[in-house]
Amino acid sequence: MSRTNKTSEAKVQALFDRISTTYDTTNSAISLGMHKRWRKKTMEKLPLSAGEQVLDLCCGTGDWTIDLANVVGPTGKAIGLDFSEKMLAIAKNKIFQAEVTEQTTLLQGDAMALPFANDTFDLVTIGFGLRNVPDAFHVLKEMERVLKPGGMVACLETSQPENKLIYPFWYLYFKLVPTIAKLKHNDRKDYIYLQQTTEKFVGAKELEQMFQEAGLTNTSYTTFMLGACALHMGYKTS
């Protein structure tokens, strides 16, 4: 990684440390509370069973990690990885309150260089984090690498409506995200960055192509809220 990329990554890490205490309430405000429903719909589609091994990348404050831990149970393992120490501190408290500490491990780490062997996990997830990494395709390759043959990668991420009539309203709304965020978080500038990563990230069709180029097969995607969010899934065959 170049020095420029390292500097940029450090700035993003510092941003997430800053917004950690208000992240959950701000996220609810921005998504109009729909992120919980999107995650619930996603969990219904995941082929995950008790006793399996799952990795949740860019786990943030741990909501998805907890959902996964509840499914795999005490005989399984749910690992949440994030580069923000302060996000992980909040996740740790949530995991304790959810009573899933036995099957859950939190790690501070880099999604660009996963500290796991090949073919380790039955499922690898990433929620609203792929657009914020230095190289989304490289992260997808890493996710595919640590996945067991037959396992699934699942990505829940903001997206862009494909309907040309809806797109202008989506665009206008996300331009307002920093203003909405300021109601919960003091520094509007932090959410200008997050609004920009949403606006610049690839659309659903392009992301599915990236899944395929990363070596994943039987790919598919489902959109939510008229295309404002998308769930992408793909499998490792060998």
Secondary structure by P-SEA (a helix, b strand, c coil): ccaaaaaaaaaaaaaaaaaccaaaaaaaaaaccaaaaaaaaaaaaccccccbbbbbccccccaaaaaaaaaacccbbbbbbbccaaaaaaaaaaaaaacccccbbbbbccccccccccccccbbbbcccccccccaaaaaaaaaaaccccbbbbbbbbbbbccccaaaaaaaaaaaaaaaaaaccccaaaaaaaaaaaaacccaaaaaaaaaaaccccccccccccccbbbbbbbbcc
